[in-house]
Each structure stands twice: as structure tokens, then as C-alpha cells.
Amino acid sequence: MSDKPSKLKIADREFTSRLLVGTGKFSSNEAMRDALLASGTEIVTVALRRADLSGTHDPFANILDFIDPQRFLLLPNTSGARDAKDAVRLARLAAAAGLPTWVKLEIHPDPLYLLPDPVETLAAAEILVNEGFTVLPYINADPVLAKRLQDVGTATVMPLGSPIGSNRGIETRAQIEIIIEQATVPVVVDAGLGAPSQAAEAMEMGADAVLVNTAIAIASDPNRMARAFRQAVEAGREAREIGLAEKRQTASATSPVSAFFAARGDKA
């Protein structure tokens, strides 16, 4: 058995880190840059509506200037798209501007709960996969939808643990476990993870990776929180690969004492 965790493979690329990090809500682009480095991530998501794709380095939309493309795979995010047509347009725009043809497909028309639209997501995924994009779709924890997306050729499925930015952890555990059981592509738990322990839980369940943004970005010390998530993901993955101890209904002494009591009984 290897003494190092296995690598994450998405499409034709391998990654050492299993922590994906988003770039929203940071107090500054400098704070974001430093937290990304502290997290050890290799995949960074950027909402296309926040990025300057004109090449003019607009100082008010220059987030891309703070993300080193030699260190990180930039994952354009279609957040803000309200339907498949919108999402496909954003993905094409990013590719035309020279960004990677990898895309985090995100379609949520409801501004209050930001829950993904399953019908529009499947429609957009099919179009983008056929156009050669590597598609990582954000979805409700719906095992049927996850299978359909895999069938059309997405590179991952990314079920939510709980609503975006809610920090409520994994409220969809039972459904995610089914998705993991049936998966033929990596499963990335995305959205709602508010504590490193919740990221470790996702990895112990068998998720291949997690995506975290809010919990790191709004922390009083984003760098330390990023490191905490990094360590939690690594610990959770190692535990999963080693194998967790089986749950028991009864106690099991760590130091067996039956012989000791038997001996005392003989002397009584």
C-alpha cells in the first residue's frame, strides 16, 4: 500500500490536491491570492461575470491578474446564468478569450436559494460536451441527474452539501452516498461546507474532492482557514483510503479484561 494518498484524476489531468477553491467574497484580490497559495489547491473557480475578458486589465475587474495560470488550473464558472443558453454563451466567451475549455457549469435562476436548475444544467452540459468542453456541473444531490450527466460525458458531478454560502455542511448525505456508489467520474462535494470537519466528512464518505469558497473567504484569517481545510481534506482522504473502523452496536475493550476477571473469579 502506498504511503501517500492517490491523485485526483479529472478528464486527462491529475492533481495532487483534492481541494478546489472559489474566489468570491474575499476582502481583496490580494487576500484571495494569498489564501489560494495557503490552501494548496490546484484548481481555482472564477465567476466569468467578475473577470475581465477584454484583455485590457480593467482595474475594477482584474481578478485574473491575481491567479497564476502556471500554478493553478483556472476553472471558469457560469454562476449567474439563468438558463442553458446563458451558460453556453458564457462558456464560449471564456474560451474565445483564451481561458481553458474547462467549465464549472452552474445555472441557478432562483436568487434566494441559488439551487441549480436540473433541466437547464443537463441541456447545457450536452451542448458543451459536444463542443469539446470539459464540463464539471454543479447539481442538487440527485443520483438520477448525476447518472444522466455522466452519460452525456461530463468530467465530474458536483452535488451540493447544502445551499451555496450557507455553511450548514452536508445535509444531503444519503443522496451523495448513492451518487458516490454509482459514479463513473469523480464526485466533488460543492457548496455549503462551512468547517474543515465537514470537508473531512465528505472525503471520509468517499467523495473524490470538495470545493470551498465562503468559509475561507469570510474567515477572520483566510490563510489559516485555507490551511485548515487543506489539512482536513488530506486527513479525510487518507482515512478513506486506509479504511475506517467498523461501527459496532456493543462496546469492545481496547485492552481485553475477560482473562483478568476470570482469574479473580477462580480465586474467590
Disulfide bonds with the S-S distance in Angstrom:
none
